[in-house]
């Protein structure tokens, strides 16, 4: 198997791990700054970022009545989260939302890691000829 074949075999899960780690860092920063006045909670659009990182093509509209996609998420930058209930000090961190997003992202990180480990184990079994 060539290097590019190996990269294709594990590429999606490896990219997902990197993006999940980036998202975890943003979410922990949001939680840490929950009491900071005027702090704006940030997050990434994981699906859009994964598609961009893996070379997924952009969606196109084929008719004038279709809604356009992309927007700010397509830039590859962290986006600011819109608060459900804004606070008086201008902070947009909502602990319940951040904790839920962090828990879900951590679970998905572990799942991606398990899938990546299975892929690598399968390759090791094939190499050993078992």
LUMTI-63591 format. One record per residue: x, y, z of N, C-alpha, C in turn; residue in three letters. Coordinates in Angstrom, 2 decimals. Layout:
<nodes>
{{X; Y; Z}; {X; Y; Z}; {X; Y; Z}; 'ALA'};
...
</nodes>
This chain:
<nodes>
{{0.85; -1.17; 0.00}; {0.00; 0.00; 0.00}; {0.90; 1.23; 0.00}; 'UNK'};
{{0.59; 2.15; -0.87}; {1.38; 3.37; -0.96}; {1.01; 4.31; 0.18}; 'UNK'};
{{1.81; 5.37; 0.34}; {1.55; 6.37; 1.37}; {0.20; 7.03; 1.14}; 'UNK'};
{{-0.10; 7.36; -0.11}; {-1.39; 7.99; -0.40}; {-2.54; 7.02; -0.14}; 'UNK'};
{{-2.33; 5.73; -0.39}; {-3.35; 4.73; -0.09}; {-3.59; 4.61; 1.40}; 'UNK'};
{{-2.50; 4.67; 2.18}; {-2.62; 4.64; 3.63}; {-3.35; 5.87; 4.13}; 'UNK'};
{{-3.00; 7.02; 3.58}; {-3.65; 8.28; 3.96}; {-5.14; 8.24; 3.61}; 'UNK'};
{{-5.48; 7.66; 2.46}; {-6.88; 7.55; 2.08}; {-7.63; 6.60; 3.02}; 'UNK'};
{{-6.94; 5.57; 3.50}; {-7.56; 4.56; 4.36}; {-7.91; 5.13; 5.73}; 'UNK'};
{{-7.04; 5.99; 6.29}; {-7.29; 6.53; 7.63}; {-7.56; 8.03; 7.63}; 'UNK'};
{{-7.53; 8.66; 6.47}; {-7.59; 10.11; 6.37}; {-8.77; 10.77; 7.04}; 'UNK'};
{{-9.97; 10.27; 6.80}; {-11.17; 10.90; 7.34}; {-11.14; 10.92; 8.87}; 'UNK'};
{{-10.78; 9.79; 9.47}; {-10.77; 9.71; 10.93}; {-9.64; 10.54; 11.53}; 'UNK'};
{{-8.51; 10.60; 10.85}; {-7.41; 11.44; 11.33}; {-7.79; 12.92; 11.28}; 'UNK'};
{{-8.40; 13.34; 10.19}; {-8.85; 14.73; 10.08}; {-9.92; 15.04; 11.13}; 'UNK'};
{{-10.81; 14.09; 11.36}; {-11.87; 14.29; 12.36}; {-11.26; 14.46; 13.75}; 'UNK'};
{{-10.22; 13.69; 14.07}; {-9.56; 13.84; 15.37}; {-8.96; 15.23; 15.54}; 'UNK'};
{{-8.30; 15.72; 14.52}; {-7.68; 17.05; 14.59}; {-8.75; 18.12; 14.78}; 'UNK'};
{{-9.83; 18.03; 14.03}; {-10.91; 19.01; 14.16}; {-11.62; 18.89; 15.50}; 'UNK'};
{{-11.83; 17.70; 15.99}; {-12.46; 17.52; 17.30}; {-11.59; 18.12; 18.40}; 'UNK'};
{{-10.27; 17.96; 18.28}; {-9.36; 18.56; 19.26}; {-9.45; 20.08; 19.22}; 'UNK'};
{{-9.47; 20.65; 18.03}; {-9.61; 22.10; 17.87}; {-10.91; 22.57; 18.49}; 'UNK'};
{{-11.97; 21.84; 18.24}; {-13.28; 22.23; 18.80}; {-13.27; 22.10; 20.32}; 'UNK'};
{{-12.65; 21.05; 20.86}; {-12.55; 20.91; 22.31}; {-11.81; 22.09; 22.93}; 'UNK'};
{{-10.75; 22.54; 22.27}; {-10.00; 23.70; 22.78}; {-10.87; 24.95; 22.81}; 'UNK'};
{{-11.66; 25.16; 21.76}; {-12.56; 26.31; 21.73}; {-13.62; 26.22; 22.83}; 'UNK'};
{{-14.19; 25.03; 23.00}; {-15.23; 24.86; 24.00}; {-14.69; 25.02; 25.42}; 'UNK'};
{{-13.50; 24.50; 25.69}; {-12.91; 24.68; 27.02}; {-12.57; 26.14; 27.27}; 'UNK'};
{{-12.16; 26.85; 26.24}; {-11.91; 28.29; 26.38}; {-13.21; 29.02; 26.70}; 'UNK'};
{{-14.29; 28.62; 26.06}; {-15.59; 29.22; 26.35}; {-15.98; 28.99; 27.81}; 'UNK'};
{{-15.81; 27.76; 28.28}; {-16.17; 27.43; 29.66}; {-15.29; 28.20; 30.64}; 'UNK'};
{{-14.00; 28.29; 30.34}; {-13.09; 29.00; 31.23}; {-13.40; 30.49; 31.31}; 'UNK'};
{{-13.98; 31.04; 30.27}; {-14.27; 32.48; 30.25}; {-15.74; 32.79; 30.49}; 'UNK'};
{{-16.44; 31.89; 31.14}; {-17.87; 32.07; 31.38}; {-18.18; 33.31; 32.22}; 'UNK'};
{{-17.24; 33.74; 33.05}; {-17.47; 34.90; 33.91}; {-16.75; 36.16; 33.42}; 'UNK'};
{{-16.15; 36.10; 32.25}; {-15.43; 37.24; 31.70}; {-16.40; 38.17; 30.98}; 'UNK'};
{{-16.49; 39.42; 31.44}; {-17.41; 40.35; 30.76}; {-17.04; 40.55; 29.29}; 'UNK'};
{{-18.03; 40.60; 28.45}; {-17.91; 40.86; 27.01}; {-17.20; 39.75; 26.24}; 'UNK'};
{{-17.00; 38.57; 26.86}; {-16.39; 37.45; 26.14}; {-17.44; 36.87; 25.20}; 'UNK'};
{{-17.04; 36.59; 23.99}; {-17.93; 36.02; 22.98}; {-17.59; 34.54; 22.77}; 'UNK'};
{{-18.57; 33.68; 23.01}; {-18.38; 32.24; 22.84}; {-18.13; 31.93; 21.37}; 'UNK'};
{{-17.16; 31.03; 21.13}; {-16.80; 30.66; 19.77}; {-16.91; 29.16; 19.58}; 'UNK'};
{{-17.12; 28.77; 18.32}; {-17.23; 27.37; 17.97}; {-16.93; 27.25; 16.48}; 'UNK'};
{{-16.77; 26.03; 16.01}; {-16.58; 25.82; 14.58}; {-17.76; 24.99; 14.06}; 'UNK'};
{{-18.01; 25.09; 12.78}; {-19.00; 24.23; 12.13}; {-18.24; 22.97; 11.72}; 'UNK'};
{{-18.34; 21.92; 12.54}; {-17.53; 20.73; 12.35}; {-17.75; 20.10; 10.98}; 'UNK'};
{{-18.99; 19.97; 10.57}; {-19.30; 19.32; 9.29}; {-18.67; 20.07; 8.13}; 'UNK'};
{{-18.80; 21.40; 8.12}; {-18.23; 22.20; 7.04}; {-16.70; 22.14; 7.05}; 'UNK'};
{{-16.13; 22.17; 8.24}; {-14.67; 22.11; 8.35}; {-14.12; 20.75; 7.92}; 'UNK'};
{{-14.82; 19.68; 8.27}; {-14.37; 18.35; 7.85}; {-14.46; 18.20; 6.34}; 'UNK'};
{{-15.52; 18.71; 5.77}; {-15.66; 18.66; 4.30}; {-14.55; 19.47; 3.63}; 'UNK'};
{{-14.21; 20.61; 4.20}; {-13.14; 21.44; 3.65}; {-11.79; 20.76; 3.79}; 'UNK'};
{{-11.55; 20.15; 4.96}; {-10.26; 19.50; 5.22}; {-10.05; 18.25; 4.38}; 'UNK'};
{{-11.12; 17.55; 4.07}; {-10.99; 16.32; 3.29}; {-11.20; 16.54; 1.80}; 'UNK'};
{{-11.35; 17.78; 1.41}; {-11.51; 18.08; -0.01}; {-12.91; 17.86; -0.52}; 'UNK'};
{{-13.87; 17.81; 0.37}; {-15.26; 17.64; -0.05}; {-15.70; 18.84; -0.87}; 'UNK'};
{{-16.40; 18.58; -1.92}; {-16.84; 19.65; -2.80}; {-17.92; 20.51; -2.15}; 'UNK'};
{{-17.94; 21.74; -2.56}; {-18.96; 22.65; -2.05}; {-20.31; 22.30; -2.68}; 'UNK'};
{{-21.35; 22.49; -1.92}; {-22.68; 22.25; -2.44}; {-23.06; 23.39; -3.37}; 'UNK'};
{{-23.78; 23.05; -4.42}; {-24.19; 24.06; -5.39}; {-25.70; 24.12; -5.43}; 'UNK'};
{{-26.18; 25.31; -5.76}; {-27.62; 25.43; -5.98}; {-27.86; 25.23; -7.46}; 'UNK'};
{{-28.89; 24.47; -7.77}; {-29.17; 24.17; -9.17}; {-30.41; 24.89; -9.67}; 'UNK'};
{{-31.04; 25.60; -8.77}; {-32.24; 26.32; -9.13}; {-32.32; 27.60; -8.30}; 'UNK'};
{{-32.92; 28.64; -8.83}; {-32.98; 29.94; -8.15}; {-33.70; 29.87; -6.81}; 'UNK'};
{{-34.61; 28.93; -6.64}; {-35.35; 28.82; -5.38}; {-34.57; 28.09; -4.29}; 'UNK'};
{{-33.44; 27.47; -4.61}; {-32.64; 26.78; -3.61}; {-31.94; 27.79; -2.72}; 'UNK'};
{{-31.76; 27.43; -1.45}; {-31.04; 28.31; -0.53}; {-29.55; 28.12; -0.72}; 'UNK'};
{{-28.81; 29.22; -0.65}; {-27.36; 29.16; -0.76}; {-26.78; 28.56; 0.51}; 'UNK'};
{{-25.65; 27.86; 0.36}; {-24.98; 27.26; 1.51}; {-23.59; 27.84; 1.62}; 'UNK'};
{{-22.95; 27.55; 2.72}; {-21.60; 28.06; 2.93}; {-21.63; 29.19; 3.91}; 'UNK'};
{{-21.52; 30.39; 3.45}; {-21.54; 31.55; 4.33}; {-20.29; 31.62; 5.17}; 'UNK'};
{{-20.41; 32.13; 6.39}; {-19.23; 32.33; 7.22}; {-18.54; 31.03; 7.62}; 'UNK'};
{{-19.26; 29.93; 7.67}; {-18.63; 28.66; 8.06}; {-17.63; 28.18; 7.02}; 'UNK'};
{{-17.79; 28.59; 5.80}; {-16.90; 28.13; 4.74}; {-15.53; 28.80; 4.78}; 'UNK'};
{{-15.33; 29.79; 5.63}; {-14.06; 30.50; 5.68}; {-13.00; 29.73; 6.43}; 'UNK'};
{{-13.38; 28.75; 7.24}; {-12.39; 27.98; 7.98}; {-12.03; 28.60; 9.30}; 'UNK'};
{{-12.76; 29.58; 9.75}; {-12.47; 30.27; 11.00}; {-13.52; 29.91; 12.03}; 'UNK'};
{{-13.16; 30.18; 13.30}; {-14.12; 29.96; 14.37}; {-15.23; 31.00; 14.26}; 'UNK'};
{{-16.43; 30.55; 14.53}; {-17.59; 31.42; 14.46}; {-18.01; 31.81; 15.87}; 'UNK'};
{{-18.74; 32.89; 15.99}; {-19.26; 33.30; 17.29}; {-20.63; 32.69; 17.48}; 'UNK'};
{{-20.86; 32.17; 18.66}; {-22.13; 31.52; 18.98}; {-23.16; 32.58; 19.35}; 'UNK'};
{{-24.36; 32.41; 18.82}; {-25.47; 33.31; 19.16}; {-26.10; 32.82; 20.46}; 'UNK'};
{{-26.18; 33.67; 21.48}; {-26.75; 33.22; 22.75}; {-28.27; 33.10; 22.70}; 'UNK'};
{{-28.79; 32.14; 23.44}; {-30.24; 31.99; 23.56}; {-30.77; 33.06; 24.51}; 'UNK'};
{{-30.07; 33.23; 25.63}; {-30.42; 34.27; 26.60}; {-29.19; 35.11; 26.87}; 'UNK'};
{{-29.05; 36.26; 26.22}; {-27.86; 37.09; 26.41}; {-27.76; 37.63; 27.84}; 'UNK'};
{{-26.54; 37.74; 28.32}; {-26.33; 38.25; 29.68}; {-26.17; 39.77; 29.64}; 'UNK'};
{{-26.32; 40.38; 30.79}; {-26.24; 41.84; 30.88}; {-24.82; 42.37; 30.66}; 'UNK'};
{{-23.81; 41.56; 30.98}; {-22.43; 42.02; 30.84}; {-21.85; 41.79; 29.45}; 'UNK'};
{{-22.65; 41.29; 28.50}; {-22.20; 41.09; 27.13}; {-21.53; 39.75; 26.87}; 'UNK'};
{{-21.43; 38.90; 27.89}; {-20.84; 37.57; 27.74}; {-21.87; 36.67; 27.07}; 'UNK'};
{{-21.45; 35.92; 26.05}; {-22.38; 35.04; 25.33}; {-22.21; 33.57; 25.68}; 'UNK'};
{{-21.41; 33.27; 26.70}; {-21.21; 31.87; 27.12}; {-22.42; 31.43; 27.93}; 'UNK'};
{{-23.02; 30.33; 27.52}; {-24.10; 29.71; 28.27}; {-23.59; 28.34; 28.72}; 'UNK'};
{{-23.37; 28.19; 30.02}; {-22.71; 27.00; 30.54}; {-23.42; 25.71; 30.15}; 'UNK'};
{{-24.73; 25.69; 30.18}; {-25.45; 24.46; 29.83}; {-25.17; 24.06; 28.38}; 'UNK'};
{{-25.17; 25.04; 27.49}; {-24.90; 24.77; 26.08}; {-23.46; 24.32; 25.89}; 'UNK'};
{{-22.53; 25.02; 26.52}; {-21.10; 24.69; 26.37}; {-20.79; 23.30; 26.93}; 'UNK'};
{{-21.36; 22.98; 28.09}; {-21.11; 21.66; 28.69}; {-21.70; 20.55; 27.84}; 'UNK'};
{{-22.88; 20.78; 27.29}; {-23.49; 19.77; 26.42}; {-22.66; 19.58; 25.14}; 'UNK'};
{{-22.26; 20.68; 24.52}; {-21.45; 20.59; 23.30}; {-20.10; 19.93; 23.59}; 'UNK'};
{{-19.49; 20.26; 24.74}; {-18.21; 19.67; 25.11}; {-18.35; 18.16; 25.32}; 'UNK'};
{{-19.41; 17.75; 26.03}; {-19.63; 16.31; 26.27}; {-19.85; 15.56; 24.97}; 'UNK'};
{{-20.67; 16.12; 24.10}; {-20.93; 15.47; 22.81}; {-19.67; 15.39; 21.97}; 'UNK'};
{{-18.90; 16.47; 21.94}; {-17.68; 16.49; 21.14}; {-16.65; 15.49; 21.69}; 'UNK'};
{{-16.55; 15.37; 23.01}; {-15.62; 14.42; 23.62}; {-16.01; 12.99; 23.28}; 'UNK'};
{{-17.31; 12.70; 23.34}; {-17.79; 11.36; 22.97}; {-17.48; 11.05; 21.51}; 'UNK'};
{{-17.70; 12.02; 20.64}; {-17.41; 11.81; 19.22}; {-15.90; 11.70; 18.96}; 'UNK'};
{{-15.09; 12.41; 19.75}; {-13.63; 12.29; 19.65}; {-13.22; 10.85; 19.98}; 'UNK'};
{{-13.76; 10.32; 21.06}; {-13.43; 8.95; 21.47}; {-13.89; 7.94; 20.41}; 'UNK'};
{{-15.03; 8.20; 19.80}; {-15.52; 7.32; 18.75}; {-14.60; 7.35; 17.54}; 'UNK'};
{{-14.18; 8.55; 17.13}; {-13.26; 8.67; 16.00}; {-11.93; 7.98; 16.30}; 'UNK'};
{{-11.47; 8.11; 17.54}; {-10.23; 7.46; 17.94}; {-10.36; 5.94; 17.89}; 'UNK'};
{{-11.49; 5.42; 18.35}; {-11.72; 3.97; 18.30}; {-11.77; 3.47; 16.86}; 'UNK'};
{{-12.45; 4.22; 15.99}; {-12.52; 3.82; 14.57}; {-11.14; 3.86; 13.92}; 'UNK'};
{{-10.36; 4.87; 14.24}; {-9.00; 4.98; 13.70}; {-8.15; 3.82; 14.20}; 'UNK'};
{{-8.27; 3.47; 15.47}; {-7.52; 2.34; 16.02}; {-7.90; 1.03; 15.33}; 'UNK'};
{{-9.19; 0.86; 15.02}; {-9.62; -0.35; 14.31}; {-9.05; -0.41; 12.91}; 'UNK'};
{{-9.02; 0.74; 12.25}; {-8.44; 0.77; 10.89}; {-6.96; 0.37; 10.93}; 'UNK'};
{{-6.24; 0.94; 11.88}; {-4.81; 0.64; 12.00}; {-4.60; -0.82; 12.39}; 'UNK'};
{{-5.43; -1.34; 13.30}; {-5.32; -2.75; 13.68}; {-5.57; -3.66; 12.49}; 'UNK'};
{{-6.54; -3.30; 11.65}; {-6.81; -4.08; 10.45}; {-5.64; -4.08; 9.50}; 'UNK'};
{{-4.98; -2.93; 9.37}; {-3.80; -2.86; 8.51}; {-2.65; -3.68; 9.09}; 'UNK'};
{{-2.49; -3.64; 10.41}; {-1.42; -4.42; 11.04}; {-1.68; -5.92; 10.85}; 'UNK'};
{{-2.92; -6.33; 10.94}; {-3.26; -7.75; 10.73}; {-2.95; -8.15; 9.28}; 'UNK'};
{{-3.26; -7.28; 8.35}; {-2.97; -7.57; 6.94}; {-1.47; -7.63; 6.69}; 'UNK'};
{{-0.71; -6.76; 7.34}; {0.74; -6.76; 7.16}; {1.36; -8.03; 7.72}; 'UNK'};
{{0.88; -8.46; 8.89}; {1.41; -9.66; 9.54}; {0.95; -10.93; 8.84}; 'UNK'};
{{-0.14; -10.86; 8.07}; {-0.65; -12.00; 7.35}; {-1.43; -12.96; 8.23}; 'UNK'};
{{-2.04; -12.46; 9.27}; {-2.82; -13.32; 10.18}; {-4.21; -13.54; 9.70}; 'UNK'};
</nodes>
